[in-house]
């Protein structure tokens, strides 16, 4: 018993004399825990590149990561927070009707802004606006901005699958006027090769790389097809522009386009708006309103300007130089020659006087 008491006294004296550095000090304060998101904070793909992901693609991937259908996630999680008439109610019928016309989610209008804000709230991400065209909300018209149905490159899908990379849909594929893959220079597919259906950008069972109708894989090695140089030109400048506006939270001003258009008219037709309008086969009043900044230009009109004058979207809308393929050359001249013949009064008068003064020949018959 005495030996046990001595041992305890020794142990107590040891711990009392031992330096405090010999033992770890536990921090018992509660650490700062960041707020949790309702849905996974899934990182967008391709930011700052021509292949930046579209918001509709992000929505589909987000649903897939939660192992639920896209329509189920929208119906039970997203729709109640948006509270808009176009997606009101909790019935699947309302959601399905909306999905057929959901292309503006990728756009530059109110719908895109609403969905970016709600998804940012649900995922705690602040970079989702870069998956849309909201950067050009003031600079480009929302009309004719997107393809009405999905289009894709089957070779891209197959390569991503082989590399075990995420399967997604770049915003580039949805742009109106873009018909080819920027990577493989082949026409984009518009129909499912299995069920031959045109596919909406969002559907109840949407999943990048798969048909939302029959559910089958859309990737394959693909066949070579003929493409035009202008398609490559449009693809290159569109990809460069998307890379620019997706690199950060950027807002493109309409004033830059107005200045670019005014300088173009000044250089090509010495400021003659009527002559420039004839060159583009555009009503003079429409061109004048564009020069005054009354409304933003449409994307097809911007493509037309770029093709006609060998410019880029970055030059027209941002004022930056852009490197584009040199192989494209417009079929038509930059400025059409005025078809009206110049009437030289002095020359005509001289010719008539010579005829009247000629006494050797009979006057020309009227």
PLY file of the C-alpha trace (Angstrom):
ply
format ascii 1.0
element vertex 366
property float x
property float y
property float z
element edge 365
property int vertex1
property int vertex2
end_header
0.00 0.00 0.00
2.83 2.40 0.89
4.56 1.62 -2.38
1.39 2.52 -4.32
1.10 5.88 -2.54
4.75 6.68 -3.28
4.22 5.85 -6.95
1.23 8.22 -7.22
3.17 11.01 -5.51
6.00 10.51 -7.97
3.70 10.66 -10.96
2.02 13.82 -9.70
5.36 15.51 -9.15
6.50 14.48 -12.65
3.50 16.00 -14.38
3.77 19.09 -12.22
7.43 19.64 -13.09
7.18 18.63 -16.79
7.32 21.57 -19.22
4.00 22.50 -20.81
5.55 22.21 -24.29
5.74 18.45 -23.83
1.98 18.13 -24.16
-0.30 19.34 -27.01
-2.73 22.11 -26.20
-6.18 21.44 -27.56
-8.12 24.33 -29.07
-11.60 24.08 -27.65
-13.05 27.15 -29.39
-15.65 26.41 -32.07
-14.07 27.13 -35.51
-15.76 29.31 -38.11
-17.77 26.97 -40.30
-18.71 28.38 -43.72
-22.38 28.36 -44.59
-23.57 25.20 -46.28
-25.23 25.14 -49.69
-28.47 23.33 -50.40
-27.01 21.67 -53.52
-23.46 20.62 -54.32
-21.18 23.54 -55.11
-20.37 22.01 -58.47
-17.62 23.83 -60.35
-18.50 25.00 -63.89
-16.38 23.69 -66.74
-14.33 25.59 -69.30
-14.42 29.07 -67.75
-12.23 31.49 -69.70
-12.10 29.23 -72.77
-14.10 28.93 -76.00
-15.62 25.76 -74.53
-17.18 27.36 -71.46
-20.14 25.34 -70.21
-23.72 26.52 -70.74
-26.06 27.06 -67.79
-28.50 24.43 -69.08
-25.65 21.93 -69.16
-24.69 22.90 -65.61
-28.26 22.31 -64.44
-28.27 18.83 -65.99
-24.91 17.90 -64.47
-26.03 19.21 -61.08
-29.09 16.96 -61.15
-26.99 13.99 -62.26
-24.55 14.50 -59.36
-27.53 14.27 -56.97
-28.75 11.09 -58.73
-32.10 12.58 -59.69
-33.72 13.58 -62.96
-33.32 17.17 -64.12
-37.08 17.69 -64.04
-37.33 16.36 -60.48
-34.69 18.80 -59.24
-36.34 21.72 -61.00
-39.81 20.81 -59.76
-39.02 20.30 -56.08
-35.99 22.52 -55.45
-35.64 25.29 -58.04
-39.20 26.15 -59.07
-40.47 26.94 -55.54
-37.72 29.54 -55.16
-38.18 31.23 -58.56
-41.91 31.87 -58.12
-42.45 32.92 -61.73
-45.66 32.38 -63.67
-43.89 30.41 -66.42
-42.84 27.72 -63.95
-45.47 28.18 -61.21
-46.95 25.23 -59.40
-45.47 21.92 -58.32
-46.99 19.75 -61.01
-44.70 17.96 -63.44
-46.92 19.11 -66.30
-46.03 22.75 -65.62
-42.31 21.94 -65.49
-42.41 19.90 -68.71
-44.23 22.69 -70.54
-41.63 25.21 -69.42
-38.66 23.02 -70.39
-39.63 23.09 -74.07
-38.98 26.84 -74.11
-36.10 27.04 -71.63
-33.41 28.19 -74.08
-33.38 31.78 -72.69
-31.83 30.39 -69.49
-28.51 30.64 -71.35
-29.33 34.11 -72.65
-29.01 37.74 -71.64
-32.51 38.53 -70.36
-34.56 38.43 -67.18
-35.00 34.65 -67.23
-31.25 34.05 -67.34
-30.72 36.52 -64.51
-33.41 34.85 -62.37
-31.96 31.37 -62.82
-28.39 32.50 -62.19
-29.45 34.12 -58.91
-31.44 31.10 -57.70
-28.75 28.58 -58.65
-26.09 30.77 -57.03
-28.16 30.71 -53.84
-28.56 26.93 -53.97
-24.91 26.14 -54.82
-23.10 29.06 -53.11
-21.28 29.86 -56.36
-20.76 33.36 -57.72
-19.53 32.51 -61.22
-22.66 31.08 -62.83
-23.45 34.25 -64.79
-20.35 33.45 -66.87
-22.20 30.41 -68.24
-24.72 32.70 -69.98
-24.75 35.71 -72.29
-25.63 38.12 -69.47
-22.35 39.96 -70.10
-23.86 41.36 -73.33
-27.32 42.13 -71.93
-26.97 45.76 -72.98
-24.92 45.21 -76.12
-26.66 42.41 -78.08
-30.34 41.79 -78.73
-31.90 38.73 -77.12
-33.60 37.88 -80.42
-32.10 35.17 -82.64
-29.41 34.52 -80.06
-29.68 30.73 -79.77
-30.34 27.60 -81.75
-33.91 26.36 -81.11
-32.81 22.78 -80.33
-29.70 20.97 -79.12
-26.73 20.45 -81.38
-23.53 18.63 -80.46
-20.26 17.17 -81.68
-20.28 13.35 -81.31
-16.48 13.24 -81.57
-16.12 15.56 -78.57
-18.44 13.32 -76.57
-16.48 10.20 -77.50
-13.11 11.79 -76.72
-14.29 13.06 -73.32
-15.67 9.62 -72.49
-12.42 7.93 -73.51
-10.42 10.39 -71.38
-12.79 9.89 -68.45
-13.49 13.63 -68.55
-16.82 15.23 -67.57
-19.44 15.17 -70.32
-21.07 18.56 -70.82
-22.45 20.97 -73.42
-20.41 24.09 -74.23
-22.32 27.36 -74.55
-20.69 27.62 -77.98
-22.90 24.83 -79.33
-26.09 26.74 -78.51
-25.21 30.00 -80.31
-27.31 30.84 -83.37
-25.19 30.86 -86.52
-22.63 28.39 -85.16
-22.86 25.16 -87.15
-19.49 23.45 -86.71
-17.34 22.10 -83.90
-14.51 24.47 -83.08
-12.21 21.57 -82.24
-12.87 19.12 -85.07
-14.18 21.42 -87.83
-17.14 19.21 -88.61
-20.86 19.99 -88.72
-22.67 19.69 -85.41
-25.36 17.03 -85.15
-28.97 18.16 -84.72
-30.86 14.85 -84.53
-30.48 11.80 -82.35
-28.95 9.08 -84.60
-31.14 6.45 -82.91
-34.64 7.95 -82.64
-34.06 10.82 -85.13
-35.57 13.34 -82.69
-34.73 17.01 -82.34
-33.82 17.51 -78.69
-34.67 20.51 -76.47
-31.91 22.13 -74.44
-33.68 21.07 -71.26
-35.99 18.11 -70.73
-37.20 16.06 -67.78
-34.49 13.43 -68.36
-31.82 15.68 -69.87
-28.24 14.53 -69.47
-25.26 15.80 -71.49
-24.12 13.23 -74.01
-27.40 11.33 -74.06
-30.69 11.64 -75.90
-33.42 12.98 -73.63
-35.95 11.00 -75.66
-34.61 7.47 -76.04
-31.78 7.81 -73.51
-29.07 6.45 -75.81
-25.47 7.68 -76.15
-24.89 10.45 -78.71
-21.14 10.10 -79.14
-19.37 8.33 -81.99
-16.36 8.73 -84.23
-18.45 10.68 -86.78
-18.04 11.06 -90.51
-16.17 13.82 -92.30
-18.38 16.39 -93.99
-17.92 19.47 -96.10
-17.83 22.81 -94.33
-17.46 26.34 -95.64
-14.73 28.81 -94.74
-17.29 31.28 -93.40
-18.46 28.65 -90.88
-14.90 28.36 -89.58
-14.63 32.15 -89.42
-17.84 32.46 -87.38
-16.82 29.61 -85.10
-13.38 31.06 -84.40
-14.56 34.57 -83.54
-17.51 33.29 -81.48
-15.23 31.01 -79.47
-12.78 33.85 -78.80
-15.61 36.12 -77.70
-17.08 33.52 -75.32
-13.63 32.94 -73.83
-13.36 36.66 -73.14
-16.75 37.20 -71.49
-16.48 34.00 -69.41
-13.05 34.82 -68.00
-14.51 37.15 -65.35
-17.66 39.06 -64.47
-17.65 41.40 -67.46
-20.32 43.77 -68.74
-20.08 44.81 -72.39
-21.39 48.30 -73.11
-23.46 49.17 -76.18
-21.47 52.37 -76.57
-18.46 50.43 -77.83
-20.49 48.96 -80.70
-21.99 52.36 -81.57
-18.47 53.81 -81.77
-17.19 50.86 -83.84
-20.11 51.11 -86.27
-19.70 54.87 -86.67
-15.98 54.48 -87.38
-16.69 51.71 -89.90
-19.19 53.90 -91.77
-16.74 56.80 -91.72
-13.91 54.69 -93.15
-15.84 52.78 -95.81
-18.36 55.34 -97.10
-16.97 58.60 -95.70
-19.85 58.79 -93.23
-22.59 58.20 -95.81
-25.16 56.15 -93.88
-27.37 55.65 -96.95
-24.49 54.18 -98.97
-23.49 51.90 -96.10
-27.10 50.74 -95.70
-27.24 49.88 -99.42
-24.01 47.95 -99.03
-25.60 45.78 -96.34
-29.04 45.75 -98.01
-30.41 47.23 -94.80
-33.10 49.92 -94.41
-31.46 53.30 -93.87
-33.71 54.06 -90.89
-32.67 50.82 -89.16
-28.98 51.60 -89.64
-29.46 55.17 -88.41
-31.16 53.91 -85.23
-28.29 51.49 -84.65
-25.79 54.33 -85.02
-27.80 56.35 -82.51
-27.80 53.43 -80.06
-31.59 53.22 -80.01
-31.52 49.42 -79.75
-28.84 46.71 -79.62
-27.81 44.83 -82.75
-28.86 41.23 -83.31
-26.25 38.48 -83.47
-26.99 37.65 -87.15
-26.38 41.33 -88.01
-23.08 41.29 -86.12
-22.01 38.14 -87.97
-22.93 39.83 -91.23
-20.77 42.86 -90.41
-17.88 40.64 -89.38
-18.02 38.57 -92.57
-18.45 41.59 -94.84
-15.59 43.61 -93.38
-13.34 40.87 -91.96
-13.85 41.96 -88.36
-14.46 40.02 -85.14
-16.99 40.23 -82.33
-14.21 41.32 -79.98
-13.37 44.23 -82.29
-16.98 45.32 -82.75
-18.27 44.88 -79.20
-15.21 45.30 -77.00
-12.69 47.19 -79.12
-10.01 44.50 -78.82
-7.91 43.02 -81.60
-8.58 39.40 -82.46
-6.64 36.79 -84.38
-8.83 35.08 -86.96
-8.13 32.66 -89.82
-6.73 34.33 -92.92
-8.25 31.81 -95.32
-11.68 33.42 -95.36
-12.32 36.11 -97.94
-15.77 37.59 -98.59
-17.27 36.76 -101.97
-18.61 40.27 -102.33
-16.54 43.42 -102.29
-16.54 45.43 -99.09
-18.43 48.32 -100.69
-20.61 47.74 -103.68
-20.12 50.06 -106.58
-22.96 52.50 -107.08
-24.93 51.17 -110.03
-26.21 54.62 -110.98
-24.14 56.07 -113.85
-22.70 59.52 -113.48
-24.32 62.07 -115.87
-21.64 64.36 -117.32
-23.60 67.37 -118.66
-20.60 69.09 -120.26
-19.60 65.98 -122.20
-23.14 65.39 -123.47
-23.51 69.05 -124.52
-20.23 68.93 -126.44
-21.27 65.77 -128.27
-24.61 67.30 -129.27
-22.95 70.49 -130.56
-20.54 68.44 -132.69
-23.46 66.61 -134.26
-25.30 69.86 -135.04
-22.21 71.46 -136.57
-21.54 68.51 -138.86
-22.78 69.55 -142.32
-21.57 66.47 -144.19
-23.83 63.94 -142.56
-27.52 63.89 -141.94
-28.66 64.52 -138.38
-29.11 61.47 -136.19
-32.65 60.18 -136.33
-34.72 60.72 -133.19
0 1
1 2
2 3
3 4
4 5
5 6
6 7
7 8
8 9
9 10
10 11
11 12
12 13
13 14
14 15
15 16
16 17
17 18
18 19
19 20
20 21
21 22
22 23
23 24
24 25
25 26
26 27
27 28
28 29
29 30
30 31
31 32
32 33
33 34
34 35
35 36
36 37
37 38
38 39
39 40
40 41
41 42
42 43
43 44
44 45
45 46
46 47
47 48
48 49
49 50
50 51
51 52
52 53
53 54
54 55
55 56
56 57
57 58
58 59
59 60
60 61
61 62
62 63
63 64
64 65
65 66
66 67
67 68
68 69
69 70
70 71
71 72
72 73
73 74
74 75
75 76
76 77
77 78
78 79
79 80
80 81
81 82
82 83
83 84
84 85
85 86
86 87
87 88
88 89
89 90
90 91
91 92
92 93
93 94
94 95
95 96
96 97
97 98
98 99
99 100
100 101
101 102
102 103
103 104
104 105
105 106
106 107
107 108
108 109
109 110
110 111
111 112
112 113
113 114
114 115
115 116
116 117
117 118
118 119
119 120
120 121
121 122
122 123
123 124
124 125
125 126
126 127
127 128
128 129
129 130
130 131
131 132
132 133
133 134
134 135
135 136
136 137
137 138
138 139
139 140
140 141
141 142
142 143
143 144
144 145
145 146
146 147
147 148
148 149
149 150
150 151
151 152
152 153
153 154
154 155
155 156
156 157
157 158
158 159
159 160
160 161
161 162
162 163
163 164
164 165
165 166
166 167
167 168
168 169
169 170
170 171
171 172
172 173
173 174
174 175
175 176
176 177
177 178
178 179
179 180
180 181
181 182
182 183
183 184
184 185
185 186
186 187
187 188
188 189
189 190
190 191
191 192
192 193
193 194
194 195
195 196
196 197
197 198
198 199
199 200
200 201
201 202
202 203
203 204
204 205
205 206
206 207
207 208
208 209
209 210
210 211
211 212
212 213
213 214
214 215
215 216
216 217
217 218
218 219
219 220
220 221
221 222
222 223
223 224
224 225
225 226
226 227
227 228
228 229
229 230
230 231
231 232
232 233
233 234
234 235
235 236
236 237
237 238
238 239
239 240
240 241
241 242
242 243
243 244
244 245
245 246
246 247
247 248
248 249
249 250
250 251
251 252
252 253
253 254
254 255
255 256
256 257
257 258
258 259
259 260
260 261
261 262
262 263
263 264
264 265
265 266
266 267
267 268
268 269
269 270
270 271
271 272
272 273
273 274
274 275
275 276
276 277
277 278
278 279
279 280
280 281
281 282
282 283
283 284
284 285
285 286
286 287
287 288
288 289
289 290
290 291
291 292
292 293
293 294
294 295
295 296
296 297
297 298
298 299
299 300
300 301
301 302
302 303
303 304
304 305
305 306
306 307
307 308
308 309
309 310
310 311
311 312
312 313
313 314
314 315
315 316
316 317
317 318
318 319
319 320
320 321
321 322
322 323
323 324
324 325
325 326
326 327
327 328
328 329
329 330
330 331
331 332
332 333
333 334
334 335
335 336
336 337
337 338
338 339
339 340
340 341
341 342
342 343
343 344
344 345
345 346
346 347
347 348
348 349
349 350
350 351
351 352
352 353
353 354
354 355
355 356
356 357
357 358
358 359
359 360
360 361
361 362
362 363
363 364
364 365
